[in-house]
């Protein structure tokens, strides 16, 4: 069993997983790949398109969570404002189900299903294509007056599955995501880039980072939200 608070369960970390979730919720021709839900034990199953912060449960309960997530995601059709945060450029593909998953598969899956999950370093072109597909989905099925704000997560990588040093891998990933976010915003009048990444990176380290130097302090996050609200709400 896996204990968890559920915080972040619905988080999406790469452009493939964001696009997947929107497709399954909005496109009537898109079918969720049921084969990608995998068995962990005799009584527990795992949906790799979620963030595993909740206890693992039965297949029936896992499918109920999946249906609920898609129902909630479908409500984006009513939203005039959509906020996307780009987090990871390193992704994993379920070869058997032919679908990219949300984050690194939990360790036990590599033992239980050897060779099933394949590591990929995404390219600018792949992330660009995913963002363009997201924009097309929202244009077809979303609010007629939707507006997107795209950001890049300032949280650095904790590890990498590439052959790069972690510092190099982090710089590569953030640079790629930052560049594609800017290009996407420049290509569409209803897409803005908000510089939360730059705000954090160019602030005093002691003031903005927690002691682990990975997570932003509460007051730092509050400052970013105040700037965001000032720009878009006030």
Backbone torsions as a table, in degrees:
resi	resn	phi	psi	omega
1	UNK	NA	156.1	-179.3
2	UNK	-125.7	117.1	177.8
3	UNK	-78.1	148.3	178.5
4	UNK	-172.9	159.9	-178.9
5	UNK	-89.1	-17.7	-175.1
6	UNK	89.8	-11.9	180.0
7	UNK	-63.3	123.9	179.5
8	UNK	85.3	7.0	-177.2
9	UNK	-56.4	-35.0	-176.7
10	UNK	-92.6	-0.2	-178.2
11	UNK	-57.9	140.7	173.9
12	UNK	-117.0	134.4	-168.1
13	UNK	-111.6	-13.6	179.1
14	UNK	-137.7	165.3	-175.1
15	UNK	-67.8	-27.7	175.9
16	UNK	-65.2	-46.3	-176.7
17	UNK	-70.4	-33.2	175.1
18	UNK	-64.2	-47.9	179.4
19	UNK	-62.0	-44.2	179.2
20	UNK	-55.6	-50.6	-175.7
21	UNK	-61.7	-40.1	178.8
22	UNK	-68.7	-39.5	177.6
23	UNK	-59.7	-50.7	-176.8
24	UNK	-63.5	-30.5	-178.3
25	UNK	-85.1	-33.2	-170.0
26	UNK	-107.0	-40.2	-173.6
27	UNK	-82.9	115.3	-178.1
28	UNK	-64.0	-18.4	179.8
29	UNK	-92.3	-6.9	-178.6
30	UNK	-89.1	129.6	-178.0
31	UNK	-113.8	130.1	177.8
32	UNK	-62.9	132.3	-178.8
33	UNK	-76.1	89.0	-177.0
34	UNK	-55.3	-30.7	-178.4
35	UNK	-67.7	-14.1	-179.3
36	UNK	-80.9	-13.8	173.4
37	UNK	-78.5	123.9	-170.0
38	UNK	-116.6	150.7	179.3
39	UNK	-83.9	132.4	178.2
40	UNK	-98.2	-49.9	179.0
41	UNK	-135.8	-171.7	177.9
42	UNK	-63.6	-23.1	-174.0
43	UNK	-122.4	-3.2	-175.6
44	UNK	-128.5	148.2	-179.2
45	UNK	-133.7	165.3	-174.1
46	UNK	-138.4	130.0	174.2
47	UNK	-97.3	106.0	-174.9
48	UNK	-75.2	3.3	176.7
49	UNK	-96.6	8.1	174.3
50	UNK	-111.6	174.9	171.2
51	UNK	-98.4	118.1	-169.6
52	UNK	-73.9	71.7	178.9
53	UNK	-106.3	-8.8	177.6
54	UNK	-101.3	160.9	174.5
55	UNK	-57.5	142.3	172.9
56	UNK	-74.0	139.3	-172.7
57	UNK	-131.6	-174.3	-178.4
58	UNK	-66.5	167.5	178.2
59	UNK	-60.1	-43.8	-179.6
60	UNK	-59.7	-45.8	-180.0
61	UNK	-69.1	-35.1	177.5
62	UNK	-63.5	-41.6	178.0
63	UNK	-68.8	-32.8	176.1
64	UNK	-65.2	-41.8	176.5
65	UNK	-61.9	-41.9	179.4
66	UNK	-60.5	-45.9	179.6
67	UNK	-63.2	-39.6	179.1
68	UNK	-65.7	-42.2	179.7
69	UNK	-62.0	-42.0	-179.9
70	UNK	-69.0	-34.1	177.2
71	UNK	-66.2	-41.0	178.4
72	UNK	-67.5	-45.0	180.0
73	UNK	-60.9	-34.9	-178.7
74	UNK	-61.6	-23.3	-179.5
75	UNK	-69.8	-6.6	175.6
76	UNK	-61.9	-19.7	177.2
77	UNK	-60.2	-24.1	-178.1
78	UNK	-93.7	-3.2	-171.8
79	UNK	-93.9	130.1	172.9
80	UNK	-85.0	-23.0	-179.9
81	UNK	-117.9	128.0	178.8
82	UNK	-126.3	126.6	180.0
83	UNK	-113.2	123.8	178.3
84	UNK	-117.4	130.5	174.2
85	UNK	-114.2	123.4	179.7
86	UNK	-89.0	126.8	-173.1
87	UNK	-115.4	-47.6	-172.0
88	UNK	-127.2	143.3	172.4
89	UNK	-109.1	-13.5	172.4
90	UNK	-88.9	127.2	-175.7
91	UNK	-134.3	167.0	178.4
92	UNK	-126.3	140.0	179.9
93	UNK	-115.8	132.7	172.2
94	UNK	-81.2	105.4	-175.6
95	UNK	-65.6	-38.5	-176.4
96	UNK	-67.5	-43.5	-179.4
97	UNK	-90.0	-7.3	179.2
98	UNK	56.7	56.4	179.5
99	UNK	-153.3	144.3	173.8
100	UNK	-79.5	140.7	-178.5
101	UNK	-101.5	175.2	-169.7
102	UNK	-76.1	-41.3	-177.5
103	UNK	-150.3	-175.4	-178.9
104	UNK	-58.6	127.1	178.1
105	UNK	-56.0	146.2	179.2
106	UNK	-61.8	148.2	-171.2
107	UNK	-52.9	-37.4	-176.1
108	UNK	-64.0	-23.8	-178.6
109	UNK	-68.6	-31.4	179.6
110	UNK	-67.6	-29.6	177.6
111	UNK	-82.0	-41.1	-175.9
112	UNK	-75.0	-34.2	-177.5
113	UNK	-128.2	67.4	-176.9
114	UNK	-60.5	134.6	178.4
115	UNK	81.8	-4.7	-176.4
116	UNK	-76.1	-33.7	-175.0
117	UNK	-107.5	127.2	-173.0
118	UNK	-116.3	130.9	-177.2
119	UNK	-83.6	141.3	178.4
120	UNK	-137.8	139.5	165.7
121	UNK	-96.8	115.4	-176.3
122	UNK	-75.9	157.7	179.4
123	UNK	-103.9	168.5	173.5
124	UNK	-57.4	-45.8	-176.7
125	UNK	-61.3	-39.2	180.0
126	UNK	-67.0	-45.3	179.5
127	UNK	-66.8	-38.2	176.8
128	UNK	-61.1	-46.2	179.7
129	UNK	-61.3	-39.2	178.5
130	UNK	-65.2	-43.5	179.2
131	UNK	-65.5	-39.5	177.2
132	UNK	-64.0	-38.3	177.6
133	UNK	-66.9	-36.5	175.9
134	UNK	-62.7	-44.9	179.2
135	UNK	-62.4	-40.6	178.8
136	UNK	-64.6	-40.3	177.5
137	UNK	-61.9	-47.0	-179.8
138	UNK	-65.7	-34.6	178.0
139	UNK	-66.9	-35.2	-177.8
140	UNK	-82.7	-38.8	-170.9
141	UNK	-120.5	-9.0	-176.1
142	UNK	-88.3	-170.9	177.6
143	UNK	-63.1	140.0	-178.9
144	UNK	-63.3	-18.0	-179.6
145	UNK	-118.5	38.7	-176.4
146	UNK	-73.2	150.2	177.2
147	UNK	-136.4	135.1	-178.1
148	UNK	-108.6	136.7	167.8
149	UNK	-114.6	120.1	-179.0
150	UNK	-108.7	137.9	178.8
151	UNK	-132.2	168.6	173.8
152	UNK	-118.9	130.8	-179.4
153	UNK	-63.9	130.2	177.0
154	UNK	-79.1	-10.9	-177.0
155	UNK	-67.4	120.1	-177.9
156	UNK	-74.1	161.2	175.4
157	UNK	-62.6	142.9	175.2
158	UNK	-89.5	-31.6	175.9
159	UNK	-154.9	169.5	178.8
160	UNK	-134.6	147.4	176.1
161	UNK	-100.9	4.9	176.4
162	UNK	-85.1	-179.1	175.8
163	UNK	-89.1	0.4	-180.0
164	UNK	-78.2	152.3	167.8
165	UNK	-60.8	149.3	-174.8
166	UNK	-60.2	-36.4	179.0
167	UNK	-66.4	-42.5	178.3
168	UNK	-66.1	-43.6	-179.6
169	UNK	-62.4	-40.3	179.7
170	UNK	-66.3	-44.0	179.2
171	UNK	-62.8	-42.8	177.4
172	UNK	-58.9	-49.5	-175.6
173	UNK	-63.9	-47.2	-178.8
174	UNK	-65.7	-38.4	179.2
175	UNK	-64.2	-43.7	179.8
176	UNK	-62.4	-49.7	-177.3
177	UNK	-66.7	-37.8	178.7
178	UNK	-64.2	-42.2	-178.8
179	UNK	-66.9	-44.2	-178.1
180	UNK	-69.2	-33.3	176.4
181	UNK	-62.9	-42.2	179.5
182	UNK	-65.0	-44.3	179.5
183	UNK	-62.0	-40.7	-179.8
184	UNK	-64.5	-44.0	178.7
185	UNK	-64.0	-37.8	-179.6
186	UNK	-69.6	-24.6	-175.7
187	UNK	-84.2	-17.3	-174.7
188	UNK	-133.3	128.6	179.4
189	UNK	-66.4	-18.9	179.5
190	UNK	-102.2	21.4	173.9
191	UNK	-124.9	127.1	176.3
192	UNK	-115.0	149.6	169.4
193	UNK	-102.8	128.3	176.0
194	UNK	-109.0	127.6	-168.6
195	UNK	-85.5	51.6	176.3
196	UNK	-62.6	-35.1	178.2
197	UNK	-60.8	-48.3	-178.8
198	UNK	-66.9	-36.0	179.3
199	UNK	-59.6	-45.3	-179.3
200	UNK	-69.9	-47.5	-174.9
201	UNK	-64.7	-26.6	-176.5
202	UNK	-106.5	18.5	175.7
203	UNK	-103.9	164.6	177.8
204	UNK	-60.4	127.0	-174.4
205	UNK	-59.5	-42.0	-177.6
206	UNK	-66.4	-28.7	-177.1
207	UNK	-83.3	-31.4	-170.0
208	UNK	-103.1	-26.6	-174.5
209	UNK	-101.7	146.5	168.1
210	UNK	-68.7	172.5	-177.3
211	UNK	-61.9	-23.8	-180.0
212	UNK	-78.3	-5.8	-180.0
213	UNK	58.1	22.8	176.7
214	UNK	-120.1	-33.3	-175.4
215	UNK	-110.6	143.8	-177.3
216	UNK	-79.8	135.3	178.0
217	UNK	-61.7	155.9	-179.4
218	UNK	-56.5	-42.0	-178.7
219	UNK	-69.4	-29.6	175.8
220	UNK	-67.5	-44.7	177.7
221	UNK	-63.8	-38.3	178.7
222	UNK	-63.0	-41.4	178.6
223	UNK	-61.7	-42.9	178.6
224	UNK	-62.2	-42.7	-179.7
225	UNK	-66.0	-36.4	177.3
226	UNK	-62.9	-41.9	177.7
227	UNK	-66.3	-39.2	178.8
228	UNK	-62.6	-47.3	-179.3
229	UNK	-64.9	-37.1	178.9
230	UNK	-63.4	-37.7	-177.9
231	UNK	-76.4	-40.5	-170.0
232	UNK	-109.2	-18.4	-174.3
233	UNK	-112.3	-48.9	-173.5
234	UNK	-74.1	NA	NA
